[in-house]
Amino acid sequence: MSGRRDAPLMRNNTQSIFKSRIAIAIAIGVFFGGVFAFFFPNGFFFVSSSAPILSHRLAKSISPVGSAECESSETINLLKSEFIAASERNTDLKKQIRDLTQRLQLAEQGKDHAQKQVLVLGDQKKAGPFGFVKGLRTNPIVAPDESVNPRLAKLLEKVAVRKELIVALANSNVKEMLEVWFTNIKRVGIPNYLVVALDEDITTFCEANNVPVYKRDPDEDIDSVARTGGNHAVSGLKFRILREFLQLGYGVLLSDVDIVYLQNPFDHLHRDSDVESMSDGHDNRTAYGFNDVFDEPAMGWARYAHTMRMWVFNSGFFYIRPTIPSIELLDRVAGRLSREPHSWDQAVFNEELFFPSHPGYDGLHAARRTMDFYLFMNSKVLFKTVRKDAALSKLKPVIVHVNYHPDKLPRMKAVVEYYVNGKKDALKPFPDGSD
């Protein structure tokens, strides 16, 4: 029992001695630290010459400052020039990359296009027996997109009949012809027609005569031509303006204003093609096409070369369905007219419709139909042929387009007198051609 009580006492004595020794060691360390701090305030390894060396280096760095500034200015200018040149090269390279990327994307889109079209339009089919195979003639219409022009979309809902309407562009230069144009449309009883007014005067004129009219939103590129442009310049605008009508899903019968309506044209359309147009031709050969033989005697045995010819479609009267090829046609023609300001819109219209694909050019894949040239009659047919033929003069055309003659207004009025009022001598004062 006594041994157990002595053990704690011994442990307490040992701990007291250990703590005393630590305290003594700390005190000795503090004492010697104070002594060294008093006798060696700058430390054991202090070098007194450091300040002069630093001053010497600083002086050396400051002494050539004038020449250094000059050299650095020249260097900066050189670097700036190199940077600008590199930026320009970089811009050119980016443009080349962008162009190449677009070309690659177009190439990929065109790859296997025919196969993709078959997949979209339906299952692949085997060819039928000889004489019974017919290709696809009518392209599907686009899905209407009212977001392109909500205001026009609302107007067309009121004006169009079965998603179709006649559209004419007009400015104040053709005001008198426009009056003859819409007066005869009303007389025939055609409800679905619309005037796209190219200036405020035409807007007011149409509203005063209860004629459906649409005033476009301002667009300086179009408005500058619309206000002061001549017949051909204004005619070229239609390819840009019509695009929205097609995007909205409407079939448009585009009409110049030098046209007299005698019947409802919608009763005489086939609607099996992307574009259905009247012709500038004056007989079966010129209107619908013929084999024209070119003679080159110097070729000897091969002197005769066969060519295919037809008179052009008239870009002042055509029906265009809301299909992808139709919209592509409008884009192509509008694009070329903007790049080639001296081009005639009718020539460009026909070139884009008829020129085939060839090296460096992808042709338009659009279906075309030529209208009956006796029903959709141009003024050459009327004044040169029909009025002089007893049988043909009894026919009543759907429209007469005074496109071959510059004295348009008096001839339009004479056409009305001849076909509407029955005055058989109304056309006699006019020559076949122009004076």
C-alpha positions as CSV (number, residue, x, y, z in Angstrom):
1,M,0.0,0.0,0.0
2,S,2.8,2.4,0.9
3,G,4.6,1.7,-2.4
4,R,1.5,2.7,-4.4
5,R,1.3,6.1,-2.6
6,D,5.1,7.0,-3.3
7,A,4.9,6.6,-7.1
8,P,2.8,9.7,-7.9
9,L,5.1,11.8,-5.7
10,M,8.2,10.7,-7.6
11,R,6.6,11.6,-11.0
12,N,5.8,15.1,-9.7
13,N,9.4,15.8,-8.7
14,T,10.7,14.7,-12.1
15,Q,8.4,17.0,-14.0
16,S,9.4,20.0,-11.9
17,I,13.1,19.5,-12.6
18,F,12.4,19.2,-16.4
19,K,10.4,22.4,-16.6
20,S,13.1,24.3,-14.7
21,R,15.8,23.3,-17.2
22,I,13.7,24.5,-20.1
23,A,13.2,27.9,-18.5
24,I,17.0,28.2,-17.9
25,A,17.7,27.4,-21.6
26,I,15.3,30.0,-22.8
27,A,16.8,32.7,-20.5
28,I,20.3,31.9,-21.8
29,G,19.1,32.2,-25.5
30,V,17.5,35.5,-24.9
31,F,20.7,36.8,-23.2
32,F,23.0,35.8,-26.0
33,G,20.6,37.2,-28.6
34,G,20.6,40.6,-27.0
35,V,24.4,40.6,-26.9
36,F,24.8,39.7,-30.6
37,A,22.2,42.3,-31.6
38,F,24.1,45.0,-29.7
39,F,27.6,44.3,-31.2
40,F,26.5,43.2,-34.7
41,P,23.5,45.4,-35.7
42,N,24.0,44.8,-39.5
43,G,24.5,41.0,-39.2
44,F,27.5,38.8,-39.8
45,F,27.5,39.1,-43.7
46,F,26.9,42.8,-44.2
47,V,28.6,44.2,-47.4
48,S,29.1,48.0,-47.1
49,S,29.8,48.5,-50.8
50,S,26.3,47.4,-52.0
51,A,24.9,50.9,-52.2
52,P,27.6,52.3,-54.5
53,I,27.2,49.3,-56.8
54,L,23.5,49.8,-57.1
55,S,24.0,53.5,-57.8
56,H,26.5,52.6,-60.5
57,R,24.1,50.2,-62.2
58,L,21.3,52.8,-62.1
59,A,23.5,55.4,-63.6
60,K,24.5,53.1,-66.5
61,S,20.8,52.3,-67.2
62,I,19.8,56.0,-67.3
63,S,22.7,57.4,-69.4
64,P,21.6,56.0,-72.9
65,V,17.9,56.8,-72.4
66,G,17.7,59.2,-75.3
67,S,19.0,56.7,-77.9
68,A,16.9,53.9,-76.4
69,E,13.7,56.0,-76.8
70,C,14.4,56.6,-80.5
71,E,15.2,52.9,-81.1
72,S,12.1,51.8,-79.3
73,S,9.9,54.2,-81.3
74,E,11.2,52.8,-84.6
75,T,10.7,49.3,-83.3
76,I,7.1,50.0,-82.3
77,N,6.3,51.5,-85.7
78,L,7.8,48.5,-87.4
79,L,5.9,46.1,-85.2
80,K,2.7,48.0,-85.9
81,S,3.2,47.8,-89.7
82,E,3.9,44.1,-89.4
83,F,0.8,43.7,-87.3
84,I,-1.4,45.5,-89.8
85,A,0.0,43.5,-92.7
86,A,-0.6,40.2,-90.7
87,S,-4.1,41.3,-89.9
88,E,-4.9,42.0,-93.6
89,R,-3.5,38.6,-94.6
90,N,-5.5,37.0,-91.8
91,T,-8.7,38.7,-93.1
92,D,-8.0,37.5,-96.6
93,L,-7.4,34.0,-95.4
94,K,-10.6,34.0,-93.3
95,K,-12.6,35.2,-96.4
96,Q,-11.0,32.4,-98.5
97,I,-11.9,29.8,-95.8
98,R,-15.4,31.1,-95.6
99,D,-15.9,31.0,-99.4
100,L,-14.4,27.5,-99.6
101,T,-16.6,26.4,-96.7
102,Q,-19.7,27.7,-98.5
103,R,-18.7,25.9,-101.7
104,L,-18.1,22.7,-99.8
105,Q,-21.5,23.0,-98.2
106,L,-23.2,23.6,-101.5
107,A,-21.4,20.6,-103.0
108,E,-22.5,18.4,-100.1
109,Q,-26.1,19.7,-100.5
110,G,-26.0,18.8,-104.2
111,K,-24.6,15.3,-103.7
112,D,-27.2,12.6,-104.2
113,H,-29.8,15.3,-104.6
114,A,-31.9,13.2,-107.0
115,Q,-31.9,10.3,-104.5
116,K,-32.9,12.6,-101.6
117,Q,-35.7,14.1,-103.8
118,V,-37.1,10.6,-104.4
119,L,-37.0,9.9,-100.6
120,V,-38.9,13.1,-100.0
121,L,-41.5,12.7,-102.7
122,G,-42.2,9.1,-102.2
123,D,-41.0,5.5,-102.6
124,Q,-38.9,4.6,-105.6
125,K,-40.9,3.1,-108.3
126,K,-40.2,0.8,-111.3
127,A,-40.6,2.2,-114.8
128,G,-43.9,1.2,-116.4
129,P,-44.4,-0.2,-119.9
130,F,-43.3,1.6,-123.0
131,G,-45.4,4.7,-123.8
132,F,-46.9,5.0,-120.3
133,V,-44.0,6.6,-118.4
134,K,-44.3,10.2,-117.4
135,G,-42.0,12.3,-115.2
136,L,-43.0,14.5,-112.3
137,R,-44.3,17.7,-113.8
138,T,-45.8,19.6,-110.8
139,N,-43.5,20.6,-107.9
140,P,-45.1,20.8,-104.4
141,I,-45.8,24.2,-103.1
142,V,-43.9,25.7,-100.1
143,A,-45.2,25.8,-96.6
144,P,-46.6,29.3,-96.1
145,D,-44.5,31.5,-93.8
146,E,-46.6,34.4,-92.5
147,S,-43.7,35.8,-90.5
148,V,-42.0,37.2,-93.6
149,N,-44.8,39.9,-93.8
150,P,-47.7,39.7,-91.4
151,R,-49.3,42.8,-92.8
152,L,-49.3,41.5,-96.4
153,A,-50.5,38.1,-95.2
154,K,-53.6,39.6,-93.6
155,L,-54.4,41.6,-96.8
156,L,-54.0,38.6,-99.1
157,E,-56.4,36.6,-96.9
158,K,-59.0,39.2,-97.9
159,V,-58.1,39.6,-101.6
160,A,-57.1,36.2,-102.9
161,V,-59.4,33.5,-104.1
162,R,-58.2,29.9,-103.6
163,K,-54.8,31.3,-102.7
164,E,-54.4,33.0,-106.1
165,L,-54.5,36.6,-107.3
166,I,-53.5,39.1,-110.0
167,V,-50.7,41.4,-109.0
168,A,-49.6,44.6,-110.8
169,L,-46.9,47.2,-109.9
170,A,-47.7,50.8,-110.7
171,N,-46.3,54.3,-110.2
172,S,-47.7,57.6,-111.3
173,N,-46.1,57.3,-114.7
174,V,-48.7,54.7,-115.8
175,K,-51.7,56.1,-114.0
176,E,-54.0,56.4,-117.1
177,M,-53.1,52.9,-118.3
178,L,-53.7,51.6,-114.7
179,E,-57.3,53.0,-114.9
180,V,-58.0,51.1,-118.1
181,W,-56.5,48.0,-116.5
182,F,-58.6,47.9,-113.4
183,T,-61.7,49.1,-115.1
184,N,-61.8,46.1,-117.3
185,I,-60.9,43.7,-114.5
186,K,-63.9,45.0,-112.6
187,R,-66.1,44.7,-115.7
188,V,-65.1,41.1,-116.2
189,G,-65.9,40.4,-112.5
190,I,-62.4,39.4,-111.3
191,P,-62.4,39.9,-107.6
192,N,-58.8,38.7,-106.7
193,Y,-56.5,41.4,-107.9
194,L,-54.1,43.8,-106.2
195,V,-52.1,46.8,-107.1
196,V,-48.7,47.2,-105.5
197,A,-48.4,51.0,-105.3
198,L,-44.9,52.4,-105.8
199,D,-45.8,55.9,-104.7
200,E,-48.3,57.7,-102.6
201,D,-50.2,59.1,-105.6
202,I,-51.1,55.6,-106.8
203,T,-52.1,54.6,-103.3
204,T,-54.5,57.5,-103.1
205,F,-55.8,56.9,-106.6
206,C,-56.5,53.2,-106.0
207,E,-58.3,53.9,-102.7
208,A,-60.4,56.6,-104.4
209,N,-61.5,54.0,-107.0
210,N,-62.1,51.2,-104.6
211,V,-59.2,49.2,-106.0
212,P,-57.3,46.8,-103.6
213,V,-53.9,48.3,-103.0
214,Y,-50.8,47.5,-101.1
215,K,-48.2,50.0,-100.0
216,R,-44.9,48.4,-99.2
217,D,-42.7,49.2,-96.2
218,P,-40.0,51.8,-97.1
219,D,-36.9,50.3,-98.9
220,E,-34.6,52.9,-100.5
221,D,-33.1,50.5,-103.0
222,I,-36.6,49.8,-104.4
223,D,-38.2,53.2,-103.7
224,S,-35.7,55.2,-105.6
225,V,-36.4,53.2,-108.8
226,A,-40.2,53.0,-108.0
227,R,-40.5,56.8,-107.8
228,T,-38.7,57.8,-111.0
229,G,-37.9,54.6,-112.9
230,G,-39.1,54.0,-116.5
231,N,-41.1,51.1,-117.7
232,H,-38.2,48.5,-117.8
233,A,-36.7,49.7,-114.5
234,V,-40.0,49.4,-112.7
235,S,-40.7,46.1,-114.4
236,G,-37.5,44.7,-112.9
237,L,-38.7,45.4,-109.4
238,K,-41.4,42.8,-109.5
239,F,-38.9,39.9,-109.1
240,R,-37.9,41.2,-105.7
241,I,-41.4,42.2,-104.6
242,L,-43.1,38.9,-105.7
243,R,-40.9,36.8,-103.5
244,E,-43.0,37.6,-100.3
245,F,-46.2,36.6,-102.1
246,L,-44.8,33.2,-102.9
247,Q,-43.3,32.7,-99.4
248,L,-46.8,33.3,-98.0
249,G,-48.0,30.5,-100.2
250,Y,-49.9,32.4,-102.9
251,G,-49.9,31.7,-106.7
252,V,-49.5,35.0,-108.5
253,L,-50.6,36.0,-112.0
254,L,-48.1,38.9,-112.5
255,S,-49.5,41.5,-114.8
256,D,-48.2,44.7,-116.5
257,V,-50.7,47.5,-116.7
258,D,-50.7,47.7,-120.5
259,I,-53.1,44.7,-120.6
260,V,-56.9,44.6,-121.3
261,Y,-58.8,41.9,-119.5
262,L,-61.7,40.4,-121.5
263,Q,-62.2,37.1,-119.6
264,N,-61.2,35.7,-116.2
265,P,-57.6,34.3,-116.7
266,F,-57.9,31.9,-113.8
267,D,-60.4,29.9,-115.8
268,H,-57.8,29.2,-118.4
269,L,-54.7,28.2,-116.4
270,H,-53.3,24.7,-116.3
271,R,-51.3,25.0,-113.0
272,D,-49.1,22.1,-113.8
273,S,-45.8,24.0,-114.0
274,D,-43.8,26.4,-111.9
275,V,-44.1,29.1,-114.5
276,E,-46.9,29.5,-117.0
277,S,-46.3,32.5,-119.3
278,M,-47.6,34.2,-122.4
279,S,-45.4,34.3,-125.4
280,D,-44.0,37.0,-127.6
281,G,-44.4,34.6,-130.4
282,H,-46.9,35.3,-133.2
283,D,-47.6,31.8,-134.6
284,N,-47.3,28.1,-133.6
285,R,-43.6,28.0,-134.5
286,T,-42.5,31.1,-132.8
287,A,-44.7,30.6,-129.7
288,Y,-44.1,26.9,-129.1
289,G,-40.7,26.3,-130.7
290,F,-39.3,25.0,-133.9
291,N,-36.2,23.3,-135.4
292,D,-34.2,26.1,-137.1
293,V,-31.4,24.9,-139.5
294,F,-28.3,27.0,-139.6
295,D,-26.4,26.8,-142.9
296,E,-22.6,27.1,-143.0
297,P,-21.4,26.2,-146.6
298,A,-17.7,26.2,-145.7
299,M,-18.3,23.0,-143.6
300,G,-19.2,21.0,-146.8
301,W,-21.1,17.8,-145.9
302,A,-21.8,19.1,-142.4
303,R,-22.9,22.5,-143.5
304,Y,-26.3,22.2,-141.9
305,A,-26.6,22.6,-138.1
306,H,-29.9,22.2,-136.4
307,T,-30.9,24.6,-133.7
308,M,-34.0,24.9,-131.4
309,R,-35.7,28.2,-131.4
310,M,-38.7,29.9,-129.8
311,W,-39.8,33.4,-129.1
312,V,-39.3,34.4,-125.5
313,F,-41.7,34.3,-122.6
314,N,-43.2,37.7,-121.8
315,S,-42.1,38.8,-118.3
316,G,-45.1,41.2,-118.2
317,F,-47.7,38.4,-117.9
318,F,-47.0,35.1,-116.3
319,Y,-48.5,32.8,-113.6
320,I,-46.0,31.6,-111.0
321,R,-46.7,28.9,-108.4
322,P,-45.3,29.1,-104.9
323,T,-42.7,26.5,-105.3
324,I,-39.0,26.3,-104.5
325,P,-37.9,26.5,-108.2
326,S,-40.2,29.5,-108.6
327,I,-38.6,31.3,-105.7
328,E,-35.2,30.4,-106.9
329,L,-36.1,31.9,-110.3
330,L,-37.1,35.2,-108.6
331,D,-33.8,35.2,-106.6
332,R,-31.7,34.5,-109.7
333,V,-33.3,37.2,-111.8
334,A,-33.3,39.8,-109.0
335,G,-29.7,39.0,-108.2
336,R,-28.6,39.4,-111.8
337,L,-30.5,42.6,-112.3
338,S,-28.8,44.1,-109.2
339,R,-25.4,43.0,-110.5
340,E,-26.1,43.9,-114.1
341,P,-28.1,47.2,-113.9
342,H,-28.2,47.6,-117.7
343,S,-29.7,44.2,-118.4
344,W,-33.3,43.9,-119.6
345,D,-35.4,42.0,-117.1
346,Q,-37.2,40.0,-119.7
347,A,-34.0,38.7,-121.3
348,V,-32.6,37.7,-117.9
349,F,-35.9,36.1,-117.0
350,N,-35.8,33.9,-120.1
351,E,-32.1,33.1,-119.8
352,E,-32.6,31.8,-116.2
353,L,-35.6,29.8,-117.2
354,F,-34.1,28.1,-120.3
355,F,-30.4,28.0,-120.2
356,P,-29.3,24.4,-119.3
357,S,-26.6,23.4,-116.8
358,H,-23.1,23.5,-118.3
359,P,-19.6,23.9,-117.0
360,G,-19.5,26.8,-114.6
361,Y,-23.3,27.2,-114.5
362,D,-26.1,25.3,-112.7
363,G,-29.3,25.7,-114.6
364,L,-32.7,26.2,-113.0
365,H,-34.8,23.0,-112.6
366,A,-38.2,24.6,-113.1
367,A,-41.2,23.3,-115.1
368,R,-42.5,25.7,-117.8
369,R,-45.6,26.0,-119.9
370,T,-46.4,28.4,-122.8
371,M,-49.9,29.9,-122.7
372,D,-52.1,29.7,-125.8
373,F,-51.0,32.7,-127.8
374,Y,-54.5,33.3,-129.2
375,L,-56.1,33.3,-125.7
376,F,-53.3,35.3,-124.1
377,M,-52.6,37.5,-127.0
378,N,-49.8,40.0,-127.6
379,S,-50.4,43.1,-129.7
380,K,-48.4,41.8,-132.7
381,V,-50.7,38.9,-133.1
382,L,-53.7,41.1,-132.8
383,F,-52.7,43.9,-135.2
384,K,-50.7,41.9,-137.7
385,T,-52.8,38.8,-138.0
386,V,-56.1,38.5,-136.1
387,R,-57.8,41.7,-137.1
388,K,-57.2,40.8,-140.8
389,D,-58.5,37.3,-140.6
390,A,-62.3,36.8,-140.7
391,A,-62.2,33.6,-138.6
392,L,-59.7,34.7,-136.0
393,S,-61.3,38.0,-135.5
394,K,-64.4,36.2,-134.1
395,L,-62.3,34.7,-131.3
396,K,-62.4,36.4,-127.9
397,P,-59.1,36.4,-126.2
398,V,-58.7,36.2,-122.4
399,I,-56.3,39.2,-122.4
400,V,-54.6,41.5,-124.9
401,H,-51.2,42.7,-124.0
402,V,-50.1,45.8,-125.8
403,N,-46.4,44.9,-125.5
404,Y,-45.3,45.4,-129.1
405,H,-46.3,49.0,-129.5
406,P,-45.2,52.2,-127.7
407,D,-48.6,54.0,-128.2
408,K,-50.1,51.8,-125.5
409,L,-52.9,53.8,-124.1
410,P,-54.8,54.6,-127.4
411,R,-54.4,51.0,-128.5
412,M,-55.7,49.7,-125.2
413,K,-58.8,51.9,-125.6
414,A,-59.2,50.7,-129.2
415,V,-59.1,47.1,-127.9
416,V,-61.9,47.8,-125.5
417,E,-63.9,49.4,-128.3
418,Y,-63.3,46.4,-130.6
419,Y,-64.0,43.5,-128.2
420,V,-66.3,45.1,-125.6
421,N,-68.3,47.7,-127.4
422,G,-68.4,45.8,-130.8
423,K,-66.9,48.6,-132.9
424,K,-65.3,46.5,-135.7
425,D,-63.4,49.4,-137.2
426,A,-61.8,50.5,-133.9
427,L,-58.5,48.9,-134.8
428,K,-58.2,50.1,-138.4
429,P,-56.5,53.4,-137.7
430,F,-53.4,51.7,-136.3
431,P,-50.5,50.3,-138.3
432,D,-49.2,46.8,-137.9
433,G,-46.1,48.1,-136.3
434,S,-44.9,51.3,-134.8
435,D,-44.5,54.6,-136.6
